[in-house]
């Protein structure tokens, strides 16, 4: 099946209006973070403007900082990733299993 650029498709927001490519890219990036098995990444925020995706927030390790960035590496509209994540314990305290992915039980 041929690859289709996301920008070539008409994209509608939930209210039926056309969504901008920036809004769609930001939403996709945020969705990847929210679905991550690494719980601390679910609290990372991102913004996208003029080809630059910026990651903001706090993660407990440099490993998770890199994981967050790698989740964004194949987004077609992203020319540059600014990883502004800080590393250190969260305000609620450090979770001992913050680096391990969460196991989902069915």
C-alpha positions as CSV (number, residue, x, y, z in Angstrom):
1,X,0.0,0.0,0.0
2,X,1.5,3.4,-1.0
3,X,2.5,5.8,1.7
4,X,0.2,8.9,2.0
5,X,1.5,12.1,3.6
6,X,-0.8,13.2,6.5
7,X,-0.9,16.8,5.1
8,X,-2.4,15.6,1.8
9,X,-5.5,14.2,3.5
10,X,-8.4,16.5,4.6
11,X,-8.4,16.3,8.3
12,X,-11.5,17.1,10.4
13,X,-11.6,18.0,14.0
14,X,-14.3,16.4,16.2
15,X,-16.6,19.3,15.5
16,X,-16.4,18.7,11.7
17,X,-14.1,21.6,10.9
18,X,-10.8,21.3,9.1
19,X,-7.9,20.9,11.6
20,X,-4.5,22.5,10.8
21,X,-1.5,20.3,10.2
22,X,0.1,21.8,13.3
23,X,-2.9,20.8,15.4
24,X,-2.9,17.3,14.0
25,X,0.9,16.8,14.4
26,X,0.7,18.0,18.0
27,X,-2.2,15.7,18.7
28,X,-0.5,12.7,17.3
29,X,2.7,13.5,19.3
30,X,0.7,13.9,22.5
31,X,-1.1,10.7,21.8
32,X,2.1,8.8,21.5
33,X,3.2,10.1,24.9
34,X,-0.1,9.3,26.5
35,X,-0.1,5.7,25.2
36,X,3.5,5.1,26.3
37,X,4.1,2.1,28.6
38,X,6.5,4.4,30.6
39,X,4.1,6.1,33.0
40,X,6.3,9.3,33.5
41,X,6.1,10.0,29.8
42,X,2.3,10.4,30.0
43,X,2.8,13.7,31.8
44,X,5.1,15.2,29.2
45,X,3.6,17.9,27.1
46,X,4.5,18.9,23.6
47,X,3.8,21.7,21.2
48,X,4.4,21.9,17.4
49,X,4.9,25.0,15.4
50,X,6.5,25.6,12.0
51,X,8.1,22.1,11.8
52,X,9.6,22.2,15.3
53,X,8.2,19.9,18.0
54,X,9.1,20.9,21.6
55,X,8.9,18.5,24.5
56,X,8.4,20.0,27.9
57,X,8.1,18.6,31.4
58,X,10.0,16.5,33.9
59,X,11.1,12.9,33.7
60,X,13.0,10.8,36.3
61,X,15.9,9.7,34.1
62,X,18.0,10.7,31.0
63,X,16.9,7.3,29.6
64,X,13.2,8.4,29.6
65,X,14.2,11.8,28.1
66,X,15.7,9.9,25.2
67,X,12.7,7.6,24.9
68,X,10.3,10.6,24.7
69,X,12.4,12.0,21.9
70,X,12.7,8.7,20.0
71,X,8.9,8.4,20.0
72,X,8.7,11.5,17.9
73,X,11.5,10.8,15.4
74,X,9.3,9.5,12.6
75,X,6.6,12.1,12.5
76,X,6.6,13.3,8.9
77,X,6.0,17.0,9.5
78,X,8.7,17.3,12.2
79,X,11.9,18.9,11.0
80,X,13.4,19.5,14.4
81,X,12.8,18.2,17.9
82,X,13.6,20.4,20.9
83,X,13.9,18.2,23.9
84,X,13.4,20.7,26.8
85,X,12.6,17.9,29.3
86,X,14.3,18.3,32.7
87,X,15.6,15.3,34.6
88,X,15.0,14.7,38.2
89,X,12.4,13.4,40.7
90,X,8.8,14.6,40.2
91,X,7.2,16.9,42.8
92,X,5.3,13.9,44.1
93,X,8.6,12.0,44.7
94,X,10.4,9.5,42.7
95,X,8.8,6.2,41.8
96,X,11.1,3.2,42.1
97,X,9.8,1.7,38.9
98,X,9.7,4.9,36.8
99,X,12.1,3.5,34.2
100,X,10.3,0.2,33.7
101,X,7.3,0.0,31.4
102,X,4.0,-0.6,33.0
103,X,2.7,-4.1,32.6
104,X,-0.9,-4.2,31.4
105,X,-3.0,-7.0,32.8
106,X,-5.9,-8.3,30.8
